[in-house]
């Protein structure tokens, strides 16, 4: 009977270890710093402005 009791304790220990891993992962996720970008979010308008500027620069190069 002692062997059976040891097996039960091992199963409980393994389950507890799994719970600890989940808690550790959750804590690590909370500790990660949030990424804040200095770059402004690109919008359709800003992309269009860059596209127009690029087209103007190409025209200038062709003229020279």
The first five atom37 places (N, CA, C, CB, O) and aatype in JSON, in Angstrom:
{
  "aatype": [20, 20, 20, 20, 20, 20, 20, 20, 20, 20, 20, 20, 20, 20, 20, 20, 20, 20, 20, 20, 20, 20, 20, 20, 20, 20, 20, 20, 20, 20, 20, 20, 20, 20, 20, 20, 20, 20, 20, 20, 20, 20, 20, 20, 20, 20, 20, 20, 20, 20, 20, 20, 20, 20, 20, 20, 20, 20, 20, 20, 20, 20, 20, 20],
  "atom_mask": [
    [1, 1, 1, 1, 1],
    [1, 1, 1, 1, 1],
    [1, 1, 1, 1, 1],
    [1, 1, 1, 1, 1],
    [1, 1, 1, 1, 1],
    [1, 1, 1, 1, 1],
    [1, 1, 1, 1, 1],
    [1, 1, 1, 1, 1],
    [1, 1, 1, 1, 1],
    [1, 1, 1, 1, 1],
    [1, 1, 1, 1, 1],
    [1, 1, 1, 1, 1],
    [1, 1, 1, 1, 1],
    [1, 1, 1, 1, 1],
    [1, 1, 1, 1, 1],
    [1, 1, 1, 1, 1],
    [1, 1, 1, 1, 1],
    [1, 1, 1, 1, 1],
    [1, 1, 1, 1, 1],
    [1, 1, 1, 1, 1],
    [1, 1, 1, 1, 1],
    [1, 1, 1, 1, 1],
    [1, 1, 1, 1, 1],
    [1, 1, 1, 1, 1],
    [1, 1, 1, 1, 1],
    [1, 1, 1, 1, 1],
    [1, 1, 1, 1, 1],
    [1, 1, 1, 1, 1],
    [1, 1, 1, 1, 1],
    [1, 1, 1, 1, 1],
    [1, 1, 1, 1, 1],
    [1, 1, 1, 1, 1],
    [1, 1, 1, 1, 1],
    [1, 1, 1, 1, 1],
    [1, 1, 1, 1, 1],
    [1, 1, 1, 1, 1],
    [1, 1, 1, 1, 1],
    [1, 1, 1, 1, 1],
    [1, 1, 1, 1, 1],
    [1, 1, 1, 1, 1],
    [1, 1, 1, 1, 1],
    [1, 1, 1, 1, 1],
    [1, 1, 1, 1, 1],
    [1, 1, 1, 1, 1],
    [1, 1, 1, 1, 1],
    [1, 1, 1, 1, 1],
    [1, 1, 1, 1, 1],
    [1, 1, 1, 1, 1],
    [1, 1, 1, 1, 1],
    [1, 1, 1, 1, 1],
    [1, 1, 1, 1, 1],
    [1, 1, 1, 1, 1],
    [1, 1, 1, 1, 1],
    [1, 1, 1, 1, 1],
    [1, 1, 1, 1, 1],
    [1, 1, 1, 1, 1],
    [1, 1, 1, 1, 1],
    [1, 1, 1, 1, 1],
    [1, 1, 1, 1, 1],
    [1, 1, 1, 1, 1],
    [1, 1, 1, 1, 1],
    [1, 1, 1, 1, 1],
    [1, 1, 1, 1, 1],
    [1, 1, 1, 1, 1]
  ],
  "atom_positions": [
    [[0.8, -1.2, 0.0], [0.0, 0.0, 0.0], [0.84, 1.27, 0.0], [-0.91, 0.0, 1.18], [0.41, 2.3, -0.5]],
    [[2.03, 1.19, 0.55], [2.89, 2.37, 0.6], [3.23, 2.87, -0.8], [4.17, 2.06, 1.38], [3.34, 4.08, -1.03]],
    [[3.39, 1.94, -1.73], [3.72, 2.31, -3.1], [2.59, 3.15, -3.69], [3.99, 1.06, -3.96], [2.85, 4.16, -4.35]],
    [[1.36, 2.74, -3.48], [0.21, 3.49, -4.0], [0.17, 4.9, -3.42], [-1.1, 2.74, -3.68], [-0.12, 5.85, -4.14]],
    [[0.44, 5.04, -2.15], [0.42, 6.34, -1.5], [1.5, 7.26, -2.11], [0.64, 6.19, 0.02], [1.25, 8.44, -2.34]],
    [[2.68, 6.7, -2.35], [3.75, 7.49, -2.97], [3.35, 7.98, -4.35], [5.03, 6.66, -3.05], [3.63, 9.12, -4.71]],
    [[2.7, 7.12, -5.13], [2.26, 7.52, -6.47], [1.26, 8.67, -6.4], [1.64, 6.32, -7.21], [1.33, 9.6, -7.2]],
    [[0.34, 8.6, -5.44], [-0.65, 9.67, -5.29], [0.04, 10.99, -4.94], [-1.68, 9.31, -4.22], [-0.33, 12.04, -5.47]],
    [[1.01, 10.94, -4.07], [1.74, 12.15, -3.69], [2.49, 12.72, -4.88], [2.71, 11.85, -2.53], [2.56, 13.94, -5.05]],
    [[3.06, 11.84, -5.7], [3.78, 12.29, -6.89], [2.83, 13.01, -7.85], [4.46, 11.1, -7.6], [3.18, 14.05, -8.4]],
    [[1.66, 12.45, -8.04], [0.67, 13.07, -8.93], [0.29, 14.45, -8.4], [-0.59, 12.18, -9.07], [0.2, 15.4, -9.16]],
    [[0.06, 14.56, -7.09], [-0.29, 15.85, -6.5], [0.84, 16.86, -6.69], [-0.61, 15.69, -5.01], [0.6, 18.03, -6.98]],
    [[2.08, 16.4, -6.53], [3.23, 17.29, -6.68], [3.33, 17.79, -8.12], [4.53, 16.57, -6.27], [3.6, 18.96, -8.36]],
    [[3.13, 16.89, -9.08], [3.19, 17.28, -10.49], [2.1, 18.3, -10.8], [3.05, 16.03, -11.4], [2.36, 19.28, -11.5]],
    [[0.89, 18.08, -10.3], [-0.19, 19.02, -10.54], [0.13, 20.38, -9.92], [-1.52, 18.48, -9.98], [-0.15, 21.42, -10.51]],
    [[0.71, 20.37, -8.75], [1.07, 21.62, -8.08], [2.15, 22.34, -8.88], [1.55, 21.36, -6.64], [2.11, 23.57, -9.02]],
    [[3.12, 21.59, -9.41], [4.17, 22.2, -10.23], [3.57, 22.86, -11.47], [5.22, 21.15, -10.64], [3.99, 23.95, -11.85]],
    [[2.58, 22.2, -12.1], [1.93, 22.78, -13.27], [1.23, 24.09, -12.9], [0.93, 21.79, -13.87], [1.29, 25.06, -13.66]],
    [[0.57, 24.11, -11.76], [-0.11, 25.33, -11.31], [0.9, 26.45, -11.09], [-0.9, 25.07, -10.01], [0.65, 27.6, -11.45]],
    [[2.04, 26.11, -10.5], [3.08, 27.11, -10.26], [3.6, 27.67, -11.57], [4.24, 26.49, -9.45], [3.87, 28.87, -11.67]],
    [[3.75, 26.81, -12.59], [4.22, 27.27, -13.9], [3.23, 28.28, -14.5], [4.42, 26.08, -14.86], [3.64, 29.29, -15.07]],
    [[1.94, 27.98, -14.37], [0.92, 28.89, -14.91], [0.98, 30.24, -14.2], [-0.49, 28.28, -14.76], [0.9, 31.29, -14.84]],
    [[1.13, 30.21, -12.88], [1.21, 31.46, -12.12], [2.46, 32.24, -12.49], [1.19, 31.17, -10.62], [2.43, 33.46, -12.62]],
    [[3.57, 31.53, -12.66], [4.83, 32.19, -13.02], [4.7, 32.85, -14.39], [6.0, 31.17, -13.02], [5.15, 33.98, -14.57]],
    [[4.09, 32.16, -15.34], [3.92, 32.72, -16.68], [3.03, 33.96, -16.63], [3.31, 31.67, -17.63], [3.31, 34.95, -17.32]],
    [[1.98, 33.92, -15.83], [1.08, 35.08, -15.72], [1.82, 36.27, -15.1], [-0.16, 34.73, -14.87], [1.63, 37.4, -15.54]],
    [[2.64, 36.01, -14.1], [3.4, 37.09, -13.46], [4.41, 37.67, -14.44], [4.11, 36.57, -12.19], [4.57, 38.89, -14.51]],
    [[5.08, 36.81, -15.2], [6.07, 37.29, -16.17], [5.4, 38.16, -17.23], [6.8, 36.11, -16.84], [5.96, 39.17, -17.65]],
    [[4.19, 37.78, -17.66], [3.47, 38.58, -18.65], [3.14, 39.96, -18.1], [2.18, 37.87, -19.08], [3.22, 40.96, -18.82]],
    [[2.77, 40.03, -16.81], [2.43, 41.31, -16.21], [3.65, 42.2, -16.06], [1.78, 41.1, -14.85], [3.54, 43.42, -16.1]],
    [[4.82, 41.59, -15.9], [6.04, 42.36, -15.66], [6.64, 42.93, -16.94], [7.05, 41.51, -14.97], [7.5, 43.81, -16.88]],
    [[6.21, 42.43, -18.1], [6.76, 42.93, -19.35], [6.36, 44.39, -19.54], [6.27, 42.06, -20.55], [5.19, 44.74, -19.37]],
    [[7.31, 45.23, -19.9], [6.97, 46.64, -20.1], [6.15, 46.8, -21.38], [8.25, 47.52, -20.17], [6.36, 46.09, -22.36]],
    [[5.23, 47.72, -21.36], [4.46, 47.97, -22.57], [5.33, 48.79, -23.51], [3.11, 48.7, -22.25], [6.08, 49.67, -23.08]],
    [[5.23, 48.5, -24.78], [6.06, 49.17, -25.77], [5.35, 50.44, -26.22], [6.37, 48.23, -26.98], [4.23, 50.4, -26.72]],
    [[6.03, 51.55, -26.04], [5.48, 52.84, -26.47], [6.4, 53.37, -27.56], [5.35, 53.85, -25.26], [7.59, 53.59, -27.33]],
    [[5.84, 53.58, -28.71], [6.63, 54.03, -29.85], [6.64, 55.55, -29.91], [6.08, 53.44, -31.15], [5.63, 56.21, -29.67]],
    [[7.81, 56.09, -30.25], [7.93, 57.53, -30.46], [7.41, 57.92, -31.84], [9.38, 57.98, -30.29], [7.12, 59.08, -32.11]],
    [[7.3, 56.92, -32.71], [6.85, 57.18, -34.07], [5.33, 57.37, -34.09], [7.27, 56.03, -35.01], [4.61, 56.6, -33.46]],
    [[4.86, 58.38, -34.8], [3.4, 58.54, -34.9], [2.81, 57.4, -35.73], [3.04, 59.92, -35.53], [3.46, 56.87, -36.63]],
    [[1.61, 57.04, -35.42], [0.96, 55.97, -36.17], [0.72, 56.44, -37.6], [-0.39, 55.54, -35.49], [0.21, 57.53, -37.83]],
    [[1.1, 55.6, -38.54], [0.98, 55.98, -39.95], [-0.49, 55.94, -40.36], [1.83, 55.05, -40.85], [-1.2, 54.97, -40.07]],
    [[-0.92, 56.97, -41.02], [-2.31, 57.04, -41.47], [-2.32, 57.07, -43.0], [-3.03, 58.28, -40.89], [-1.29, 57.2, -43.64]],
    [[-3.51, 56.94, -43.55], [-3.63, 57.0, -45.0], [-3.17, 58.35, -45.52], [-5.09, 56.73, -45.43], [-2.53, 58.44, -46.57]],
    [[-3.51, 59.41, -44.77], [-3.11, 60.75, -45.2], [-1.6, 60.91, -45.22], [-3.73, 61.81, -44.27], [-1.04, 61.46, -46.18]],
    [[-0.93, 60.42, -44.18], [0.53, 60.58, -44.13], [1.19, 59.74, -45.22], [1.07, 60.17, -42.74], [2.19, 60.16, -45.8]],
    [[0.63, 58.56, -45.51], [1.19, 57.75, -46.59], [1.0, 58.45, -47.93], [0.53, 56.35, -46.62], [1.9, 58.44, -48.77]],
    [[-0.16, 59.04, -48.12], [-0.43, 59.75, -49.37], [0.5, 60.94, -49.54], [-1.91, 60.22, -49.42], [1.01, 61.2, -50.63]],
    [[0.74, 61.68, -48.45], [1.66, 62.82, -48.5], [3.06, 62.37, -48.9], [1.7, 63.55, -47.15], [3.73, 63.01, -49.71]],
    [[3.51, 61.25, -48.32], [4.83, 60.73, -48.67], [4.88, 60.3, -50.13], [5.21, 59.55, -47.77], [5.88, 60.49, -50.82]],
    [[3.78, 59.71, -50.61], [3.73, 59.27, -52.0], [3.81, 60.48, -52.93], [2.44, 58.46, -52.26], [4.52, 60.44, -53.93]],
    [[3.08, 61.53, -52.62], [3.1, 62.75, -53.44], [4.49, 63.37, -53.43], [2.05, 63.77, -52.93], [5.0, 63.78, -54.47]],
    [[5.1, 63.42, -52.25], [6.44, 63.99, -52.13], [7.44, 63.19, -52.96], [6.89, 64.03, -50.65], [8.31, 63.77, -53.62]],
    [[7.31, 61.87, -52.95], [8.2, 61.02, -53.74], [8.02, 61.26, -55.23], [7.95, 59.55, -53.42], [8.99, 61.3, -55.99]],
    [[6.76, 61.41, -55.64], [6.49, 61.69, -57.06], [7.08, 63.03, -57.47], [4.97, 61.67, -57.32], [7.63, 63.16, -58.57]],
    [[6.96, 64.03, -56.6], [7.53, 65.35, -56.9], [9.04, 65.27, -57.02], [7.13, 66.38, -55.82], [9.63, 65.89, -57.91]],
    [[9.68, 64.52, -56.12], [11.14, 64.38, -56.18], [11.57, 63.68, -57.46], [11.65, 63.59, -54.96], [12.59, 64.05, -58.05]],
    [[10.82, 62.67, -57.9], [11.16, 61.98, -59.15], [11.04, 62.92, -60.34], [10.25, 60.75, -59.35], [11.87, 62.89, -61.25]],
    [[10.01, 63.76, -60.34], [9.83, 64.73, -61.43], [11.0, 65.7, -61.48], [8.5, 65.5, -61.27], [11.51, 66.02, -62.56]],
    [[11.44, 66.17, -60.3], [12.56, 67.1, -60.24], [13.82, 66.46, -60.8], [12.8, 67.56, -58.79], [14.58, 67.11, -61.51]],
    [[14.05, 65.18, -60.47], [15.26, 64.49, -60.96], [15.22, 64.34, -62.47], [15.4, 63.11, -60.3], [16.26, 64.45, -63.13]],
    [[14.04, 64.1, -63.02], [13.92, 63.95, -64.47], [14.2, 65.27, -65.19], [12.52, 63.44, -64.84], [14.79, 65.29, -66.27]],
    [[13.77, 66.37, -64.57], [13.96, 67.69, -65.18], [15.42, 68.1, -65.19], [13.13, 68.74, -64.45], [15.85, 68.84, -66.07]],
    [[16.19, 67.64, -64.22], [17.6, 68.05, -64.1], [18.44, 67.25, -65.01], [18.1, 67.93, -62.69], [19.65, 67.44, -65.05]]
  ]
}
